[in-house]
Amino acid sequence: MLKKILAFFTVSIFLFLACGCGTLAGAAVGAAKGAQADWEATKKADQWFRENLW
């Protein structure tokens, strides 16, 4: 009986961690896309400053 309970908790913890890894991977991809969009906006702002203020 104790072995079944231990096996159940082990599998449960493994599944919980596996789900978390997928979430972290998705968050990393989203952050990378957001950073890329921010970089493009920064380049556009820099170009505007060069054209209008220099």
C-alpha positions as CSV (number, residue, x, y, z in Angstrom):
1,M,0.0,0.0,0.0
2,L,2.8,2.4,0.9
3,K,4.5,1.7,-2.4
4,K,1.4,2.6,-4.4
5,I,1.0,5.9,-2.5
6,L,4.7,6.7,-3.1
7,A,4.4,5.9,-6.8
8,F,1.2,8.0,-7.0
9,F,3.0,11.0,-5.5
10,T,6.0,10.5,-7.6
11,V,4.0,10.4,-10.8
12,S,1.9,13.4,-9.7
13,I,5.0,15.5,-9.0
14,F,6.5,14.5,-12.3
15,L,3.4,15.5,-14.2
16,F,3.2,18.8,-12.3
17,L,6.8,19.6,-13.2
18,A,6.3,18.6,-16.8
19,C,3.3,21.0,-17.1
20,G,5.4,23.8,-15.6
21,C,8.2,23.3,-18.1
22,G,5.7,23.8,-21.0
23,T,4.4,26.9,-19.4
24,L,7.9,28.3,-18.9
25,A,8.8,27.5,-22.5
26,G,5.7,29.3,-23.7
27,A,6.5,32.3,-21.5
28,A,10.1,32.5,-22.9
29,V,8.8,32.4,-26.5
30,G,6.3,35.2,-25.7
31,A,9.0,37.3,-24.0
32,A,11.3,36.9,-26.9
33,K,8.6,38.1,-29.3
34,G,7.8,41.0,-27.1
35,A,11.4,42.0,-26.9
36,Q,11.7,41.9,-30.7
37,A,8.7,44.1,-31.1
38,D,10.1,46.6,-28.5
39,W,13.4,46.6,-30.4
40,E,11.6,47.4,-33.7
41,A,9.8,50.3,-32.0
42,T,13.0,51.6,-30.6
43,K,14.6,51.6,-34.0
44,K,11.7,53.5,-35.4
45,A,11.9,56.1,-32.7
46,D,15.6,56.4,-33.2
47,Q,15.1,57.0,-36.9
48,W,12.4,59.6,-36.2
49,F,14.8,61.4,-33.8
50,R,17.5,61.4,-36.4
51,E,15.3,62.8,-39.1
52,N,13.5,65.5,-37.0
53,L,15.9,66.5,-34.3
54,W,19.4,66.3,-35.9
